[in-house]
Amino acid sequence: MAENNNNLARTYIRFVHVLNALQSPFALLVRVYVSWVFLKSGWLKLEDWGQTLSLFESEYRVPLLPPHAAAVVGTAGELVFSVLVIVGFAGRLGAIGLFAVNALAVISYAHVLFQEGSAAGLGQHYLWGFMLLVIVIYGPGALSIDGLLARRSGYVTRDSY
């Protein structure tokens, strides 16, 4: 009986080691996936700036900002914060920034996203928000500039980056 318990414990410990080894690559995949969504959106806005301004004037209802300022701030946020999150430089700050961009997108397009039949679109925003909060709370992982800087400085703990 004791031998079976030891074998089970060793197997479980090996399993945990494998999962631990996957943490950094998984964090990188999460960062790239969620950032790519916003990077692509920002790039599309830049490619047809006239259409972007038109959408911010007529379709998106960004509170507190005039449409042209909202277009500039939103596009810049999508592009800059996405790059920060992908490379993991100030990764947590970048993730907070993208989370704010995502929240503002939901707020400014709520008149569409909260309508019957738009659950999938709203669900994507919730998923992206959740993924960004994971990065904010856990950090960008070891495969990031933040992780590299933490290792080089000698200040490496589980929560360093």
N, C-alpha and C positions, 0 to 999 in steps of 0.2 A: 504494500500500500504506500509506504513512504517513498519507494523508488518511483512509482507512478506519479506521485505528487511532485517529486524533483524533476522528472521528465517534463511534466506539464508546465512547471515553473520555468524551466530552461527554454522550452518552446515559446512560451509567452514572452519571455525576455528577448529572445531573438526577433520575434514579431515586432515588439516595441522598438528595437534598434533599427529595423528596416523602416518602420514608419518615421522614426526620428530622422533618418537619413533622407527621407523624402520631403521633409519640411521646407527646406530652402528652395529646391526646385519647384515645389508646389506654390510657394509664396511668389516666386518669379512668374509662374504661369498665371496666377491670379492677377498680379500687377499688370502684366502685358495684356491680358484679356480685357480687363475693365478699362484700362487706359486707352486701348486701341479703339474702343467704342467712341470715346470722347475725342480722341485725336482725329479720327475719321470725320466726325461731325464738324469739328472746327475747321478742318481742311476743306470740306465741302462748302462751308460758309465763305471761306476765303475765295474759293474758285468762282463763285457767282455772288459777289458782294452786293450787287444791285438787288438780286432776289432775296438775299439775306436781309437787307434793309427793309425791303417790302414786307417780308414776313414779320419782322419786329414791329413794323408800323401797323399792320393789319391783323395778324394772327396771334402772335405771342402777346401776352398781357403781363409784362414785367412790371412789378410794383416799384414805385419810387424813382425809377430812372426813365429819362426820355428814351424813345425807341433807338435812336442812333447810338447813344451812350451804352444802352443795354446790349446792342449788337457787338460793339467793340469789346466791352467788358466780358460778355459771355464767350465770345470767340477766343479772346486772349486767355481766359480761364481754361477753356477746353484744351488749348494748345500747350500752354506753359505747364499747368498742373499735370497734364498727361505725361509730358516728358519727364518731369520730376519723379512721378510714380514709377514709370517704366524703368528708369535707371536707378531708382532708389536713392536719390540724393534729396535730403530733407523729405524723405518718403512719407513720413507721417503728416507733415505740413501739406505736402502735395495732395495726399489722400483727403485731408480735411477740405482743401480747396475744391477738389473734384466733387466731394460730397455736397458742398455748398452749391456748385454749378448744377449738380443733379437735382438738388432740392428746389433750386430756382426754376429749373426746367419744368418740374412737376407743378409748381405754383403758377408759373406763367402759362402753362398749357392745361391747367386743371379743367377748364371748360370743355375740353375734349377728352382728357384722360379719365375723368370721373363719369363719363357717359356710359350708358349700357353698350356693351360690345367692345369696349376699350380695355378690358381687364388684362389682356396680354401685354399691351404697351405699358400700362401702369405697373404690372408685375415685373417687367424688365427694369424699370426704374428702382423698384424695391430691391431687386437682386443686386443691381449695381451699387445701391446705397449700402446694402449689407456687406458686400465685398469690400467696399471702401472703408467701412467701419472696422472690419477685421484687420485691414492694413493699419489703420489708425491705432488700434489697440495692441496688436501684436508686432507691429513694425514691418518693414519691407523684407526682412530675412537676411541671411548671411550673404546671399548672392545679390548684393546691392552695393552702391557706393557707401551708403551709411554703414553697412556691415564691414566693408573694407577699411573705412576710416576707424571704426571701433577696434578692429583687430590691430591695425597699425599703431594706434594710440596706447594699446595695452589695456584699454578699458573694455573688456569683453565679458559680459555676463549674458544670461539668457534674454534680458530685457534691454540690452545696450542699443539695439538698433531695431 
